[in-house]
Amino acid sequence: MNGQANMKRISGLLAVATLVALVVHIAVLGIFNQHVLKVHGNDSSAASYMEIDTRKDSTSTWLKRDYDLAGQTVDLTGATIDGTLHNTSGDTMADWALRINIVGDCLINQAWNGEVEIHQNVGTAEEAVQRMNLQDYNLEDVQLAHYYDGDLLIPLHAGDFVLYFPSQKFKEAPLAGNDSAKIGVIFYYLDSIDLSDYDLEFRYERTFTQGPTFLLFGFLFVLCAVCVLVWLIGERAYKRAQTEMELRKAGLSSLSDMYAAIYIIDIASDEMTPVSVDEHTQRKRLWSVGARKFLGKIAADAAESYRDVVAEFTNVDTLAARLQERNSIVCEFVSGTYGWSSMRFFALDRIKGEPIEKIVCTVQDINDEKLELDRVEQRVSAAESESRAKSTFLANMSQEAQGPIREMLDLNDRILAESGEERIRAYAAELRSAGDSLVAFVDSILDYSELEAGRLRLAPANYALNQLLADTVGDVGPLMKRRGLTFELEASPDIPNGLHGDGVRLKQAIDGLLVAGANALDSGSVKLSLFGKTGPGTVHLLVSVRAAQGDATEPANAQPSDRHAWPGIDAKGAGKGVGMGLVVGLLSLMDSELKLVQSNGAWYECYFEVDQAVVDATPVGAIEGRVQW
């Protein structure tokens, strides 16, 4: 029952953690969705920006000759201006608006597909503002100063501005991630026009299932659901077992035929009264023998190894005292005549405050029960062994998942505690990194299960070694930063860059070793070294990972060691957790083996060797560096 109570407690704690993660996710999502961003001009470095330029074809610029403009006859140049909104982020732009700041005299004629809000004569007594659709309007409704000769021309001067609001009808908003939208505006001007001064204001919007905090909530929700399910199944099995036990107890009273003999013993008179005795026992029963002598004969018939125990158990003088606080006592032993036997004493006619005078004695042949019990115990032992293996796996998974989960929760707390928008964005970036670590761990669990089931296979393909190393640095860099570790990368410059093999699994094994080394340190450095020896069409790679605590240095007598000198590897060379178990399994698939160097307690080092085919002999070049976060 203790196991059930612990599972119930764990389920409750996980439920609270899941609720906290949900609240954090909703809060972070609300802050993200309400945050308004602003991009000035054609800033292509921003995730979302507007690009405005004159349309380049020959029909997009024309002259309106001899136009009467405020009493002067002039030639006006008309131009179609295209605006392209680029949303290169992965998030949806919920709404946006474009402000075009007028830096010189011009006239606006047309805009599509949305509406415009024109601010005319800004800062003067004649300042006027009107929002309208320049494609569909009534001339008498135009409140701004304007000209009309079949075309509506609204004059604008330096300091004026135009706000463009997108059309949902023409799918300008909302704008999906990695999508773009086009708008168009027609301006007239005398000599030139400058539309480079403009601002784009917008707001991203994520759904409930988006964002790194949802990954944390989803993971905790699934983990909580699994624990609750296990607890409910265990609770049901426990209650069923309890019910069966009560029914079994009630049925024993009517199963007198299961006992070889049932007697009532009168302690004071030393009399034994038979209640139910089988024929074999009946023939051997000496009716003139008292209880003490009869029970003494049973003790004498017991096998030598049980004789003293049975003699003590059948001592009539101590029976009353032994049953004073108990309903019954039992002793199982091997009889020389009957084999396995069971003797039980029950208190009869118990009266509170008075000594027990009469006792029920039962003797039972349990040879068949012992054989069946042995078979049941073997099945139970096998089931418990399997259960322990599964429990160990789940425990290791939970232990390894705690690091990323704690980091993500810490980042969430920081996000909620901060009110500055720039800092929130910075924390969100770190949270993304922690979320990526969590996703990578879940992926490792899936790969590990495939490996255990014998379904994981290598998928050889061409890959670039320099890109593999760059991706590795990108994967483990955030972890090194969070733990405050120095990371070093060293690679022989003459190793061929273009290789053929399963680069994905090779990088996964390297990442696993780097993560294990980093997690074993409180401070210090982790170093990845890569060496190679090129042969005809192949290269023999040696990959080494070294983790040093603080300023620890390698001892001069370092030698290849047994398997206990790397975090997560047991004495037999097997991975004790999901991460290192997967690394050892992947290396085995690559016909390789993790080799360890003896540790002095402050540093760890391991390496493995693997052959890869060469498809491009161009050297990888100088790739090395030392980064202190």
C-alpha positions as CSV (number, residue, x, y, z in Angstrom):
1,M,0.0,0.0,0.0
2,N,3.0,2.3,0.6
3,G,3.7,2.1,-3.1
4,Q,0.1,3.2,-3.9
5,A,0.4,6.1,-1.4
6,N,3.7,7.2,-3.0
7,M,2.2,7.0,-6.5
8,K,-0.8,9.1,-5.3
9,R,1.5,11.7,-3.8
10,I,3.6,11.9,-7.0
11,S,0.5,12.2,-9.1
12,G,-0.7,15.1,-6.9
13,L,2.6,16.9,-7.1
14,L,2.7,16.4,-10.9
15,A,-0.9,17.7,-11.1
16,V,0.1,20.9,-9.2
17,A,3.2,21.3,-11.5
18,T,1.1,20.8,-14.6
19,L,-1.4,23.5,-13.3
20,V,1.5,25.9,-12.6
21,A,3.0,25.2,-16.1
22,L,-0.5,25.9,-17.6
23,V,-0.8,29.2,-15.8
24,V,2.7,30.2,-16.8
25,H,2.0,29.2,-20.4
26,I,-1.2,31.3,-20.5
27,A,0.6,34.3,-18.9
28,V,3.5,34.1,-21.3
29,L,1.2,33.6,-24.3
30,G,-0.9,36.7,-23.2
31,I,2.3,38.9,-22.9
32,F,3.5,37.7,-26.3
33,N,0.2,38.3,-28.1
34,Q,-0.2,41.8,-26.6
35,H,3.3,43.0,-27.4
36,V,3.4,45.5,-30.2
37,L,6.5,45.7,-32.4
38,K,7.7,48.5,-34.6
39,V,10.0,48.4,-37.6
40,H,11.3,51.6,-39.3
41,G,11.8,51.6,-43.1
42,N,13.1,48.7,-45.1
43,D,14.9,46.9,-42.3
44,S,15.3,43.4,-43.7
45,S,17.2,42.3,-40.6
46,A,13.9,42.2,-38.7
47,A,11.8,39.1,-38.7
48,S,8.9,41.1,-40.3
49,Y,9.4,44.2,-42.4
50,M,7.8,46.3,-45.2
51,E,9.6,46.9,-48.5
52,I,8.3,50.0,-50.5
53,D,9.5,50.8,-54.0
54,T,8.2,52.2,-57.3
55,R,6.9,49.6,-59.7
56,K,9.5,49.1,-62.4
57,D,7.5,48.3,-65.6
58,S,6.9,51.0,-68.3
59,T,3.2,51.5,-67.6
60,S,3.6,52.2,-63.9
61,T,4.7,55.9,-64.3
62,W,2.8,58.5,-66.4
63,L,2.2,62.2,-66.9
64,K,-0.9,64.2,-66.2
65,R,-0.1,67.3,-68.4
66,D,-1.4,70.8,-68.0
67,Y,-3.0,70.2,-64.7
68,D,-4.5,73.1,-62.8
69,L,-2.8,72.9,-59.4
70,A,-3.8,75.7,-57.1
71,G,-4.1,78.1,-60.0
72,Q,-0.9,77.0,-61.7
73,T,-0.7,74.8,-64.8
74,V,1.8,72.0,-64.2
75,D,2.7,68.6,-65.4
76,L,2.1,66.0,-62.7
77,T,4.0,62.7,-62.6
78,G,1.9,59.7,-61.5
79,A,3.5,56.5,-60.1
80,T,2.3,53.2,-58.8
81,I,4.1,52.4,-55.5
82,D,4.2,48.7,-54.4
83,G,4.6,47.7,-50.8
84,T,5.5,44.1,-50.0
85,L,5.1,42.9,-46.4
86,H,7.5,40.1,-45.5
87,N,6.7,37.9,-42.5
88,T,9.8,35.7,-42.2
89,S,9.0,34.6,-38.6
90,G,7.2,31.4,-37.8
91,D,4.4,33.3,-36.1
92,T,1.2,34.8,-37.4
93,M,0.9,38.6,-37.7
94,A,-2.5,39.1,-36.1
95,D,-2.8,42.7,-37.3
96,W,-0.6,45.4,-38.6
97,A,-0.6,49.0,-39.9
98,L,1.7,51.0,-42.1
99,R,2.5,54.7,-41.5
100,I,4.0,56.5,-44.5
101,N,5.6,59.8,-43.4
102,I,5.4,62.5,-46.2
103,V,8.7,64.3,-46.6
104,G,7.8,66.4,-49.7
105,D,4.8,67.8,-51.5
106,C,2.8,65.2,-53.3
107,L,-0.8,64.1,-53.9
108,I,-2.3,60.7,-53.0
109,N,-4.8,59.2,-55.5
110,Q,-5.4,55.6,-54.8
111,A,-4.6,52.7,-52.4
112,W,-5.6,49.1,-52.4
113,N,-6.8,46.8,-50.9
114,G,-7.3,48.2,-47.4
115,E,-8.4,51.6,-46.0
116,V,-6.2,54.7,-45.4
117,E,-6.3,57.3,-42.7
118,I,-5.0,60.5,-44.2
119,H,-3.6,63.2,-41.9
120,Q,-3.5,66.5,-43.8
121,N,-1.9,69.8,-42.8
122,V,-0.5,68.3,-39.6
123,G,0.4,70.9,-37.0
124,T,-1.5,73.7,-38.6
125,A,-5.0,75.2,-38.0
126,E,-6.2,73.4,-41.2
127,E,-5.2,70.0,-39.9
128,A,-7.8,67.4,-41.0
129,V,-8.0,63.6,-40.6
130,Q,-10.2,61.2,-42.5
131,R,-10.3,57.4,-42.8
132,M,-11.6,56.2,-46.2
133,N,-11.4,53.6,-48.9
134,L,-9.9,55.3,-51.9
135,Q,-11.3,52.5,-54.2
136,D,-14.9,53.0,-53.1
137,Y,-16.0,56.5,-51.9
138,N,-18.6,59.2,-52.6
139,L,-17.0,62.5,-53.6
140,E,-19.4,64.5,-51.5
141,D,-18.2,62.6,-48.4
142,V,-14.5,63.6,-48.9
143,Q,-13.8,66.1,-46.1
144,L,-10.1,66.7,-46.9
145,A,-8.8,69.4,-49.2
146,H,-8.7,67.8,-52.7
147,Y,-8.8,68.2,-56.5
148,Y,-11.0,66.2,-58.8
149,D,-10.9,65.9,-62.6
150,G,-12.2,62.4,-62.8
151,D,-9.4,61.4,-60.5
152,L,-9.4,62.3,-56.8
153,L,-6.1,64.0,-55.8
154,I,-5.5,64.8,-52.1
155,P,-2.5,67.1,-51.5
156,L,0.0,66.2,-48.8
157,H,2.9,68.2,-47.5
158,A,6.0,67.6,-45.4
159,G,4.9,66.5,-41.9
160,D,1.7,64.9,-43.1
161,F,1.3,61.1,-43.0
162,V,-0.9,58.3,-44.2
163,L,-1.9,55.2,-42.2
164,Y,-2.7,52.1,-44.2
165,F,-4.9,49.4,-42.6
166,P,-4.9,46.0,-44.2
167,S,-8.0,44.3,-45.7
168,Q,-9.0,40.9,-44.1
169,K,-11.3,40.4,-47.2
170,F,-8.2,40.3,-49.5
171,K,-6.2,38.2,-46.9
172,E,-3.7,41.0,-46.1
173,A,-4.4,40.2,-42.4
174,P,-3.9,38.1,-40.4
175,L,-0.7,37.1,-42.2
176,A,0.7,33.6,-41.6
177,G,4.3,32.9,-40.7
178,N,6.7,32.8,-43.6
179,D,4.2,34.5,-45.9
180,S,4.0,37.9,-47.6
181,A,1.3,40.4,-48.7
182,K,1.3,43.1,-51.3
183,I,-0.4,46.5,-51.2
184,G,-0.4,49.3,-53.8
185,V,-0.6,53.1,-53.7
186,I,-0.7,55.8,-56.4
187,F,1.0,59.1,-55.8
188,Y,1.3,62.2,-58.0
189,Y,4.2,64.6,-57.7
190,L,6.0,67.4,-59.5
191,D,9.8,66.7,-59.5
192,S,10.4,63.6,-57.3
193,I,8.9,61.7,-54.4
194,D,10.6,60.2,-51.4
195,L,8.7,57.4,-49.5
196,S,11.6,55.9,-47.6
197,D,10.4,57.3,-44.3
198,Y,7.7,54.8,-43.0
199,D,7.0,52.7,-40.0
200,L,5.4,49.2,-39.7
201,E,3.6,48.4,-36.5
202,F,2.4,44.9,-35.9
203,R,1.6,42.3,-33.3
204,Y,2.3,38.5,-33.4
205,E,-0.2,36.0,-32.2
206,R,0.3,32.5,-31.1
207,T,-2.4,29.8,-30.5
208,F,-2.6,27.8,-27.3
209,T,-0.5,25.0,-28.7
210,Q,2.4,27.2,-29.8
211,G,5.4,28.4,-27.9
212,P,8.1,26.7,-25.8
213,T,6.1,26.9,-22.6
214,F,3.5,24.7,-24.2
215,L,6.2,22.0,-24.6
216,L,6.8,22.1,-20.8
217,F,3.0,22.0,-20.1
218,G,2.5,19.1,-22.6
219,F,5.3,17.1,-21.2
220,L,4.1,17.5,-17.6
221,F,0.5,16.8,-18.6
222,V,1.5,13.5,-20.3
223,L,3.7,12.5,-17.4
224,C,0.9,13.4,-14.9
225,A,-1.7,11.4,-17.0
226,V,0.6,8.4,-17.0
227,C,1.2,8.5,-13.3
228,V,-2.6,9.0,-12.5
229,L,-3.4,6.0,-14.8
230,V,-0.8,3.8,-13.1
231,W,-2.1,4.9,-9.7
232,L,-5.8,4.1,-10.7
233,I,-4.9,0.7,-12.1
234,G,-2.9,-0.1,-9.0
235,E,-5.7,1.1,-6.7
236,R,-8.2,-1.0,-8.5
237,A,-5.9,-4.1,-8.3
238,Y,-5.3,-3.5,-4.6
239,K,-9.1,-3.2,-3.8
240,R,-9.8,-6.3,-5.8
241,A,-7.1,-8.2,-3.9
242,Q,-8.5,-6.9,-0.6
243,T,-12.0,-8.1,-1.5
244,E,-10.7,-11.5,-2.6
245,M,-8.9,-11.8,0.7
246,E,-12.0,-11.1,2.8
247,L,-14.0,-13.6,0.8
248,R,-11.2,-16.2,1.2
249,K,-11.2,-15.6,5.0
250,A,-15.0,-16.1,5.2
251,G,-14.8,-19.3,3.2
252,L,-12.2,-20.9,5.5
253,S,-14.7,-21.5,8.2
254,S,-16.7,-23.9,6.1
255,L,-13.7,-25.8,4.6
256,S,-13.1,-28.2,7.4
257,D,-12.3,-30.9,4.9
258,M,-9.1,-29.1,4.0
259,Y,-7.6,-29.9,7.4
260,A,-6.2,-33.4,8.3
261,A,-7.3,-32.8,11.9
262,I,-9.2,-30.2,14.0
263,Y,-9.0,-30.4,17.8
264,I,-10.2,-28.3,20.8
265,I,-7.6,-28.1,23.6
266,D,-8.5,-27.4,27.2
267,I,-5.4,-25.9,28.6
268,A,-6.4,-26.4,32.3
269,S,-7.4,-30.1,32.0
270,D,-4.8,-31.0,29.2
271,E,-7.7,-32.6,27.2
272,M,-7.9,-32.7,23.4
273,T,-11.3,-33.1,21.9
274,P,-11.3,-34.1,18.2
275,V,-13.6,-32.0,15.9
276,S,-12.7,-33.4,12.5
277,V,-10.0,-36.0,12.0
278,D,-9.3,-38.0,8.8
279,E,-9.1,-41.8,8.9
280,H,-5.3,-41.9,8.8
281,T,-4.9,-39.6,11.7
282,Q,-7.8,-41.4,13.5
283,R,-5.9,-44.7,13.5
284,K,-2.8,-43.1,14.9
285,R,-4.6,-41.1,17.6
286,L,-4.1,-42.4,21.1
287,W,-7.2,-41.2,22.9
288,S,-5.7,-41.7,26.3
289,V,-2.8,-39.3,25.5
290,G,-3.2,-35.8,26.8
291,A,-2.7,-32.6,24.7
292,R,0.9,-32.0,25.9
293,K,2.0,-35.5,25.1
294,F,0.2,-35.5,21.7
295,L,1.7,-32.2,20.6
296,G,5.1,-33.5,21.9
297,K,4.8,-36.5,19.5
298,I,4.1,-34.1,16.6
299,A,7.3,-32.1,17.5
300,A,9.3,-35.4,17.7
301,D,8.0,-36.4,14.2
302,A,9.2,-33.1,12.7
303,A,12.3,-33.1,10.5
304,E,15.5,-32.4,12.6
305,S,15.9,-28.8,11.2
306,Y,12.3,-28.0,12.4
307,R,12.2,-29.9,15.6
308,D,13.2,-27.2,18.0
309,V,10.9,-24.7,16.3
310,V,7.9,-27.0,16.4
311,A,8.6,-27.9,20.1
312,E,8.6,-24.3,21.0
313,F,5.4,-23.7,19.0
314,T,3.5,-26.6,20.5
315,N,4.4,-25.7,24.1
316,V,0.9,-25.7,25.8
317,D,2.1,-23.8,28.8
318,T,2.8,-20.6,26.7
319,L,-0.1,-20.9,24.3
320,A,-2.4,-18.6,26.2
321,A,0.2,-15.8,26.5
322,R,1.1,-16.0,22.8
323,L,-2.6,-15.7,21.8
324,Q,-3.4,-12.9,24.2
325,E,-2.9,-10.2,21.6
326,R,-3.4,-12.3,18.5
327,N,-6.3,-14.2,16.9
328,S,-4.1,-17.1,15.7
329,I,-0.5,-18.3,15.4
330,V,0.8,-20.7,12.7
331,C,3.8,-22.9,12.1
332,E,4.8,-24.6,8.9
333,F,7.2,-27.5,9.1
334,V,8.3,-30.8,7.4
335,S,6.9,-33.9,9.1
336,G,8.7,-37.2,8.8
337,T,5.3,-38.9,8.2
338,Y,3.2,-36.4,6.3
339,G,5.8,-34.1,4.6
340,W,5.0,-30.4,4.5
341,S,2.4,-29.7,7.3
342,S,0.9,-26.6,8.8
343,M,-0.3,-26.3,12.4
344,R,-2.4,-23.4,13.6
345,F,-3.8,-22.4,17.0
346,F,-6.9,-20.1,17.4
347,A,-8.2,-18.6,20.6
348,L,-11.7,-19.9,21.4
349,D,-14.3,-18.1,23.6
350,R,-12.1,-15.1,24.2
351,I,-13.3,-13.1,27.2
352,K,-11.8,-9.6,27.7
353,G,-9.7,-9.4,30.9
354,E,-9.7,-13.2,31.5
355,P,-7.0,-15.8,30.4
356,I,-7.7,-17.9,27.4
357,E,-8.8,-21.4,28.5
358,K,-9.7,-23.2,25.2
359,I,-7.8,-23.2,21.9
360,V,-8.6,-24.7,18.5
361,C,-5.7,-26.7,16.9
362,T,-5.7,-27.5,13.2
363,V,-3.3,-29.6,11.3
364,Q,-3.1,-29.4,7.5
365,D,-1.2,-31.3,4.8
366,I,0.2,-28.5,2.6
367,N,2.4,-30.5,0.2
368,D,0.3,-29.6,-2.8
369,E,0.0,-26.0,-1.6
370,K,3.8,-25.7,-1.3
371,L,4.3,-26.9,-4.8
372,E,1.7,-24.5,-6.1
373,L,3.2,-21.7,-4.0
374,D,6.7,-22.4,-5.5
375,R,5.2,-22.0,-9.0
376,V,3.4,-18.8,-8.0
377,E,6.5,-17.4,-6.4
378,Q,8.5,-18.1,-9.6
379,R,5.9,-16.3,-11.7
380,V,5.7,-13.4,-9.2
381,S,9.5,-13.2,-9.2
382,A,9.6,-13.1,-13.0
383,A,6.9,-10.4,-13.0
384,E,8.7,-8.4,-10.3
385,S,11.9,-8.6,-12.3
386,E,10.2,-7.2,-15.4
387,S,8.5,-4.5,-13.3
388,R,11.8,-3.5,-11.7
389,A,13.4,-3.2,-15.2
390,K,10.5,-0.9,-16.4
391,S,10.5,1.1,-13.1
392,T,14.3,1.6,-13.4
393,F,13.9,2.9,-17.0
394,L,11.1,5.3,-16.0
395,A,13.1,6.5,-13.0
396,N,16.2,7.2,-15.2
397,M,14.0,9.0,-17.7
398,S,12.4,11.1,-15.0
399,Q,15.8,11.9,-13.4
400,E,17.3,13.0,-16.7
401,A,14.2,15.1,-17.6
402,Q,14.5,17.0,-14.3
403,G,17.3,19.2,-15.6
404,P,15.6,20.7,-18.6
405,I,12.3,21.0,-16.7
406,R,13.8,22.9,-13.9
407,E,15.6,25.2,-16.3
408,M,12.3,25.9,-18.2
409,L,10.5,26.6,-15.0
410,D,13.2,29.0,-13.8
411,L,13.0,30.9,-17.1
412,N,9.2,31.0,-16.8
413,D,9.5,32.6,-13.4
414,R,11.9,35.1,-14.7
415,I,9.6,36.0,-17.6
416,L,6.7,36.6,-15.3
417,A,8.9,38.7,-12.9
418,E,10.1,41.0,-15.6
419,S,8.1,43.8,-17.2
420,G,10.6,45.2,-19.7
421,E,9.8,44.0,-23.2
422,E,13.4,43.6,-24.4
423,R,14.3,41.4,-21.4
424,I,11.2,39.3,-21.9
425,R,12.3,38.6,-25.5
426,A,15.8,37.6,-24.2
427,Y,14.3,35.3,-21.6
428,A,12.0,33.8,-24.3
429,A,15.0,33.1,-26.4
430,E,16.6,31.2,-23.5
431,L,13.4,29.4,-22.9
432,R,13.3,28.3,-26.5
433,S,16.8,26.8,-25.9
434,A,15.6,24.9,-22.9
435,G,12.5,23.7,-24.8
436,D,14.8,22.5,-27.6
437,S,16.8,20.5,-25.0
438,L,13.6,18.9,-23.7
439,V,12.4,18.0,-27.2
440,A,15.8,16.5,-27.9
441,F,15.5,14.4,-24.8
442,V,12.1,13.2,-25.7
443,D,13.4,12.3,-29.1
444,S,16.3,10.4,-27.4
445,I,13.7,8.4,-25.4
446,L,11.9,7.4,-28.6
447,D,15.2,6.4,-30.2
448,Y,16.2,4.5,-27.1
449,S,13.0,2.5,-27.2
450,E,13.5,1.7,-30.9
451,L,17.1,0.6,-30.0
452,E,15.9,-1.6,-27.2
453,A,13.3,-3.2,-29.5
454,G,16.0,-3.8,-32.2
455,R,14.2,-1.6,-34.7
456,L,16.7,1.3,-34.9
457,R,18.8,1.3,-38.1
458,L,21.5,3.5,-39.5
459,A,20.6,5.7,-42.5
460,P,23.9,6.5,-44.3
461,A,24.1,9.6,-46.5
462,N,26.6,12.3,-47.6
463,Y,27.3,15.0,-45.0
464,A,29.8,17.8,-44.4
465,L,32.0,17.4,-41.3
466,N,32.3,21.1,-40.7
467,Q,28.5,21.5,-40.7
468,L,28.2,18.6,-38.3
469,L,30.6,20.3,-35.9
470,A,28.9,23.6,-36.2
471,D,25.5,22.0,-35.5
472,T,27.0,20.2,-32.5
473,V,28.3,23.5,-31.1
474,G,24.8,25.0,-31.7
475,D,23.2,22.1,-29.8
476,V,25.3,22.0,-26.7
477,G,26.3,25.7,-26.5
478,P,23.1,26.8,-24.6
479,L,23.7,24.0,-22.1
480,M,27.3,25.1,-21.6
481,K,26.2,28.7,-21.2
482,R,23.6,27.8,-18.6
483,R,26.1,25.8,-16.6
484,G,28.8,28.4,-16.9
485,L,31.3,26.0,-18.5
486,T,34.1,26.7,-21.0
487,F,33.7,24.7,-24.2
488,E,36.7,23.9,-26.5
489,L,36.7,22.4,-30.0
490,E,39.7,21.0,-31.6
491,A,39.8,19.2,-35.0
492,S,42.7,18.2,-37.3
493,P,42.6,20.5,-40.3
494,D,43.5,17.8,-42.8
495,I,40.5,15.6,-42.3
496,P,38.4,15.3,-45.4
497,N,35.2,17.4,-45.2
498,G,32.8,15.4,-47.4
499,L,32.0,12.1,-45.8
500,H,29.4,9.3,-46.2
501,G,27.8,7.7,-43.2
502,D,25.0,8.3,-40.8
503,G,26.0,11.8,-39.7
504,V,22.8,12.3,-37.8
505,R,23.5,9.4,-35.5
506,L,27.2,10.2,-35.2
507,K,26.3,13.8,-34.1
508,Q,23.7,12.4,-31.7
509,A,26.4,10.2,-30.1
510,I,28.8,13.1,-29.8
511,D,26.0,15.4,-28.3
512,G,25.2,12.7,-25.8
513,L,28.8,12.5,-24.6
514,L,29.1,16.3,-24.3
515,V,25.8,16.6,-22.4
516,A,26.9,13.8,-20.0
517,G,30.2,15.5,-19.4
518,A,28.7,18.9,-18.9
519,N,26.1,17.6,-16.4
520,A,28.8,15.9,-14.3
521,L,30.6,19.3,-13.7
522,D,29.8,22.2,-11.3
523,S,32.4,24.3,-13.1
524,G,35.3,23.9,-15.5
525,S,35.5,23.0,-19.1
526,V,34.4,20.4,-21.7
527,K,36.6,19.7,-24.7
528,L,35.7,18.0,-28.0
529,S,38.6,16.7,-30.1
530,L,38.4,15.1,-33.5
531,F,41.4,13.4,-35.2
532,G,41.5,11.5,-38.5
533,K,43.7,9.2,-40.5
534,T,42.9,9.0,-44.2
535,G,43.2,5.8,-46.2
536,P,42.1,4.8,-49.7
537,G,38.5,6.1,-49.9
538,T,38.0,6.1,-46.1
539,V,38.9,8.1,-43.1
540,H,39.4,6.6,-39.6
541,L,38.0,9.1,-37.1
542,L,38.9,9.3,-33.4
543,V,36.4,11.4,-31.4
544,S,37.4,12.4,-27.8
545,V,35.4,14.2,-25.2
546,R,37.0,15.4,-22.0
547,A,35.3,17.0,-19.0
548,A,37.4,18.7,-16.3
549,Q,36.1,20.0,-12.9
550,G,37.4,23.5,-12.2
551,D,41.2,23.7,-12.9
552,A,41.7,19.9,-12.8
553,T,44.5,18.6,-15.0
554,E,45.1,15.1,-16.5
555,P,47.4,12.9,-14.4
556,A,50.6,11.8,-16.0
557,N,49.8,8.1,-15.6
558,A,46.4,8.2,-17.3
559,Q,45.7,4.8,-18.9
560,P,42.7,3.0,-20.5
561,S,40.5,2.0,-17.6
562,D,37.6,-0.1,-16.7
563,R,34.1,1.1,-17.5
564,H,33.3,3.1,-14.3
565,A,35.2,6.4,-15.2
566,W,32.5,8.2,-17.3
567,P,29.2,9.6,-16.0
568,G,26.3,7.3,-16.9
569,I,28.4,4.2,-17.6
570,D,28.3,1.2,-15.2
571,A,31.1,-1.2,-14.5
572,K,30.0,-3.5,-17.3
573,G,30.1,-0.7,-19.9
574,A,26.3,-0.3,-20.2
575,G,24.6,3.0,-20.2
576,K,22.7,3.6,-16.9
577,G,20.3,6.2,-18.3
578,V,18.5,6.9,-21.5
579,G,21.2,9.3,-22.8
580,M,24.3,7.2,-22.3
581,G,22.3,4.0,-23.1
582,L,21.5,5.5,-26.5
583,V,25.1,6.5,-27.0
584,V,26.5,3.0,-26.3
585,G,23.8,1.5,-28.5
586,L,24.5,3.9,-31.4
587,L,28.2,3.2,-31.3
588,S,27.5,-0.5,-31.3
589,L,25.4,0.0,-34.5
590,M,28.4,1.8,-36.0
591,D,30.7,-1.2,-35.1
592,S,32.4,1.0,-32.5
593,E,32.8,1.0,-28.8
594,L,33.1,3.7,-26.1
595,K,36.6,3.6,-24.5
596,L,37.4,5.3,-21.2
597,V,40.5,6.8,-19.7
598,Q,41.1,6.5,-15.9
599,S,39.7,9.4,-13.9
600,N,41.3,11.0,-10.8
601,G,37.9,12.1,-9.6
602,A,38.1,15.6,-11.0
603,W,38.1,14.9,-14.7
604,Y,36.7,12.4,-17.2
605,E,37.7,11.4,-20.7
606,C,36.3,9.0,-23.2
607,Y,36.8,8.3,-26.9
608,F,35.5,6.2,-29.7
609,E,36.7,5.3,-33.3
610,V,34.7,5.0,-36.4
611,D,35.4,4.6,-40.2
612,Q,33.6,6.8,-42.7
613,A,33.7,6.8,-46.5
614,V,35.2,9.9,-48.2
615,V,33.2,11.6,-50.9
616,D,35.0,14.9,-51.0
617,A,38.7,15.0,-50.0
618,T,38.7,18.8,-49.5
619,P,40.2,19.3,-46.0
620,V,37.9,20.5,-43.3
621,G,40.3,23.3,-42.5
622,A,41.1,25.0,-39.2
623,I,38.1,24.4,-36.8
624,E,39.0,25.1,-33.2
625,G,38.1,27.6,-30.6
626,R,37.6,28.2,-26.9
627,V,34.4,29.8,-25.7
628,Q,33.8,31.0,-22.1
629,W,30.2,31.7,-21.3
